[in-house]
Amino acid sequence: MSGVRVGFAWDDGADKALGLPSYASAGAAGADLRANFADRCAVTLAAGARVLVPTGLRIAVPEGYEVQLRARSGLALRFGIMLPNAPATIDSDYRGALGMIVMNAGSGPFEIAHGMRIAQMIVAPVVRAEMVEMALDGTARGNAGFGSTGVL
C-alpha cells in the first residue's frame, strides 16, 4: 500500500548506511527512527536525564499532514526510555533537523548506541479548526474534569 510521501535529506556527517525511517512489520503504524551520531559513538543517559538524539535527517512533511514522534513500547517497558514531549509534532512547514528528545525514566543508566531504534514516527492528517468566540452549551458532565468520570 502506498501512502503519503514524506521527504528526507541527510545532515552533513550522517551515517547514510542506517537508511531512512522504515516500518518493522507489514502492520506497523509507526516507522522506526534510529540514533545517528555524527561521531558514531554511543551516549549514556543517566536515570532522570534527557538528551536530544539526532537522526541524521532533515524532513519535509507534505501540507495537510504532520509527523508525530512516539516512544517505542519495548524501550519504555524494559528501561523507562520515553519521549517526554510525546507525541511530538513535526509541522509541514519545518525543514530542519529531525531529532528526538529522549528521557530515561528508569532506575539506572541507559546506553543509546549509534544506529539503535529509539522512537517511531506516525504520519497523520491535520484538520485545522476555525476559532470562534461563542456561548457554550451545557452537557451532563459540565465542567467536571480530572477524574470526574471515575478512577478505574
C-alpha positions as CSV (number, residue, x, y, z in Angstrom):
1,M,0.0,0.0,0.0
2,S,1.4,3.4,-0.9
3,G,0.6,6.5,1.2
4,V,1.8,10.0,1.7
5,R,5.3,10.9,0.5
6,V,7.5,12.3,3.3
7,G,10.8,13.6,2.1
8,F,14.2,13.4,3.8
9,A,17.7,14.8,3.3
10,W,20.8,13.8,5.1
11,D,22.6,16.1,7.5
12,D,26.4,16.6,7.0
13,G,28.3,13.8,8.6
14,A,25.3,11.5,9.0
15,D,25.7,7.7,8.6
16,K,23.7,7.1,5.4
17,A,24.2,3.3,5.9
18,L,21.5,3.4,8.6
19,G,18.9,4.2,5.9
20,L,15.7,6.2,6.1
21,P,13.0,5.5,8.7
22,S,11.3,2.2,8.0
23,Y,8.4,0.1,9.1
24,A,9.4,-3.0,11.1
25,S,6.3,-5.1,10.0
26,A,3.5,-5.0,7.5
27,G,1.0,-3.8,10.0
28,A,3.2,-1.2,11.8
29,A,1.7,2.2,12.1
30,G,5.0,3.8,13.0
31,A,8.3,3.9,11.1
32,D,11.3,3.4,13.3
33,L,13.8,6.3,13.8
34,R,17.4,5.5,14.6
35,A,20.0,7.3,16.6
36,N,22.5,8.7,14.1
37,F,25.5,10.2,15.9
38,A,28.0,12.1,13.7
39,D,30.9,10.6,15.7
40,R,29.3,7.1,15.6
41,C,29.7,6.8,19.4
42,A,27.2,5.8,22.0
43,V,25.7,8.1,24.5
44,T,24.9,7.0,28.1
45,L,21.8,8.6,29.5
46,A,21.7,8.7,33.3
47,A,18.5,7.9,35.2
48,G,16.3,11.0,35.1
49,A,18.3,12.7,32.4
50,R,17.2,13.7,28.9
51,V,19.1,14.3,25.6
52,L,18.4,15.4,22.1
53,V,19.2,12.3,19.9
54,P,19.9,13.2,16.3
55,T,18.5,11.1,13.4
56,G,21.0,12.5,10.9
57,L,18.0,13.6,8.8
58,R,16.1,16.7,7.8
59,I,12.4,16.2,7.0
60,A,9.8,17.6,4.6
61,V,6.2,16.7,5.6
62,P,3.5,17.4,2.9
63,E,1.0,20.2,3.5
64,G,-2.1,18.9,5.3
65,Y,-0.1,16.4,7.4
66,E,2.1,16.2,10.5
67,V,4.6,13.7,11.7
68,Q,4.2,12.6,15.3
69,L,7.1,11.1,17.3
70,R,6.4,8.5,19.9
71,A,8.3,6.2,22.2
72,R,8.9,2.6,21.3
73,S,6.9,0.5,23.8
74,G,9.6,-2.1,24.4
75,L,12.2,0.5,25.5
76,A,9.6,2.2,27.6
77,L,8.6,-1.0,29.4
78,R,12.0,-2.6,29.8
79,F,14.1,0.5,30.5
80,G,11.8,3.5,31.1
81,I,13.0,5.2,27.9
82,M,10.4,7.8,26.8
83,L,9.9,10.9,24.8
84,P,8.8,13.5,27.4
85,N,7.0,15.6,24.8
86,A,5.3,12.7,23.1
87,P,3.5,12.8,20.9
88,A,5.9,15.4,19.4
89,T,4.6,17.2,16.3
90,I,6.7,18.0,13.2
91,D,4.8,20.6,11.2
92,S,4.6,20.6,7.4
93,D,6.5,23.9,7.1
94,Y,9.5,22.7,9.1
95,R,12.6,21.8,7.1
96,G,15.2,21.4,9.8
97,A,17.0,18.6,11.6
98,L,14.8,15.7,12.9
99,G,15.8,15.0,16.5
100,M,14.2,13.1,19.3
101,I,14.1,14.4,22.9
102,V,14.7,11.2,24.9
103,M,14.4,10.8,28.7
104,N,15.5,8.0,30.9
105,A,12.7,7.5,33.5
106,G,14.3,4.2,34.5
107,S,16.3,3.5,37.6
108,G,19.7,3.1,36.0
109,P,21.8,4.4,33.1
110,F,20.8,3.5,29.6
111,E,23.2,3.4,26.6
112,I,21.9,4.8,23.3
113,A,24.0,3.1,20.7
114,H,24.6,4.6,17.2
115,G,22.0,3.0,14.9
116,M,19.7,2.0,17.7
117,R,15.9,2.3,17.0
118,I,14.9,4.9,19.6
119,A,11.5,6.2,18.6
120,Q,8.8,5.9,15.9
121,M,7.2,8.4,13.6
122,I,3.5,8.4,12.7
123,V,2.2,10.4,9.6
124,A,-1.2,11.8,10.3
125,P,-3.6,14.2,8.6
126,V,-4.1,17.6,10.1
127,V,-7.5,19.3,10.5
128,R,-7.3,23.0,11.0
129,A,-10.1,24.5,13.1
130,E,-11.8,27.8,12.8
131,M,-11.5,29.5,16.2
132,V,-14.7,31.4,17.1
133,E,-16.0,33.0,20.2
134,M,-19.4,31.7,21.3
135,A,-21.7,30.9,24.2
136,L,-21.0,27.3,25.3
137,D,-23.9,24.8,25.5
138,G,-24.4,22.7,28.6
139,T,-23.7,19.0,28.9
140,A,-24.4,16.4,31.6
141,R,-20.8,16.4,32.5
142,G,-20.5,20.2,32.6
143,N,-17.1,21.4,33.8
144,A,-16.2,18.3,35.9
145,G,-12.7,17.2,34.9
146,F,-9.6,15.3,36.1
147,G,-11.0,12.0,37.4
148,S,-14.7,13.1,37.4
149,T,-15.7,10.0,35.4
150,G,-14.2,7.6,37.9
151,V,-10.8,6.3,38.9
152,L,-11.0,2.9,37.1
